[in-house]
Amino acid sequence: MSMTHYMELLAASQPWNLIIYMVIPVALAEALVAMEFVLLFRQRYEGTLRQVHKVAGIVLGVYFAGIMVQLGTQVLPNLVWRGPADVLAVGSYLLAGVPLVAIALLELGIWGGQASAREKMKYHFLLLTAFLIITHVAMVFGMVDPTIMGWQPQMDGGMMQHGQHHGQ
């Protein structure tokens, strides 16, 4: 079975790529979601939990900005696309960093500085929701065999890419 570059990236250098590109950002995002629910439920936008929430948002945004730069400069220019599923998976993964960077900018006061604490939490919630939706698009299309969406592996000396034989 063929795989998208998204899945190939996660599968390579086990377990390090999985940890770097999936576990760390998803764990931080899920921690943010949990803290966000508590903060919004209590309608308290200050205190220790809010400070931890703020730091986690900044760390996650800066971390994912680094991933975007690294993949965008070192990996993306060398890709030979494996059809629409590959483009959707990789593109969505990289696009997911935009709301995270916006969260970091919001938390650092670079963006939304005049907004009230409640308005900032609203922006934070919307940005985090956008991140979760976009990353789920990346995961769904990343797990798809790209041949399902029309990509055909190149033939090379009787073998297909990834060691597949004719007729499989």
Secondary structure in CASP SS format (residue, H / E / C, confidence):
PFRMAT SS
TARGET T0000
AUTHOR 0000-0000-0000
METHOD secondary structure of the structure
MODEL  1
M C 1.00
S C 1.00
M C 1.00
T C 1.00
H H 1.00
Y H 1.00
M H 1.00
E H 1.00
L H 1.00
L H 1.00
A H 1.00
A C 1.00
S C 1.00
Q C 1.00
P C 1.00
W H 1.00
N H 1.00
L H 1.00
I H 1.00
I H 1.00
Y H 1.00
M H 1.00
V H 1.00
I H 1.00
P H 1.00
V H 1.00
A H 1.00
L H 1.00
A H 1.00
E H 1.00
A H 1.00
L H 1.00
V H 1.00
A H 1.00
M H 1.00
E H 1.00
F H 1.00
V H 1.00
L H 1.00
L H 1.00
F H 1.00
R H 1.00
Q C 1.00
R C 1.00
Y C 1.00
E C 1.00
G C 1.00
T H 1.00
L H 1.00
R H 1.00
Q H 1.00
V H 1.00
H H 1.00
K H 1.00
V H 1.00
A H 1.00
G H 1.00
I H 1.00
V H 1.00
L H 1.00
G H 1.00
V H 1.00
Y H 1.00
F H 1.00
A H 1.00
G H 1.00
I H 1.00
M H 1.00
V H 1.00
Q H 1.00
L H 1.00
G H 1.00
T H 1.00
Q H 1.00
V H 1.00
L H 1.00
P H 1.00
N H 1.00
L C 1.00
V C 1.00
W C 1.00
R C 1.00
G C 1.00
P H 1.00
A H 1.00
D H 1.00
V H 1.00
L H 1.00
A H 1.00
V H 1.00
G H 1.00
S H 1.00
Y H 1.00
L H 1.00
L H 1.00
A C 1.00
G H 1.00
V H 1.00
P H 1.00
L H 1.00
V H 1.00
A H 1.00
I H 1.00
A H 1.00
L H 1.00
L H 1.00
E H 1.00
L H 1.00
G C 1.00
I C 1.00
W C 1.00
G C 1.00
G C 1.00
Q C 1.00
A C 1.00
S C 1.00
A H 1.00
R H 1.00
E H 1.00
K H 1.00
M H 1.00
K H 1.00
Y H 1.00
H H 1.00
F H 1.00
L H 1.00
L H 1.00
L H 1.00
T H 1.00
A H 1.00
F H 1.00
L H 1.00
I H 1.00
I H 1.00
T H 1.00
H H 1.00
V H 1.00
A H 1.00
M H 1.00
V H 1.00
F H 1.00
G H 1.00
M C 1.00
V C 1.00
D C 1.00
P H 1.00
T H 1.00
I H 1.00
M H 1.00
G C 1.00
W C 1.00
Q C 1.00
P C 1.00
Q C 1.00
M C 1.00
D E 1.00
G C 1.00
G C 1.00
M E 1.00
M C 1.00
Q H 1.00
H H 1.00
G H 1.00
Q C 1.00
H E 1.00
H C 1.00
G C 1.00
Q C 1.00
END
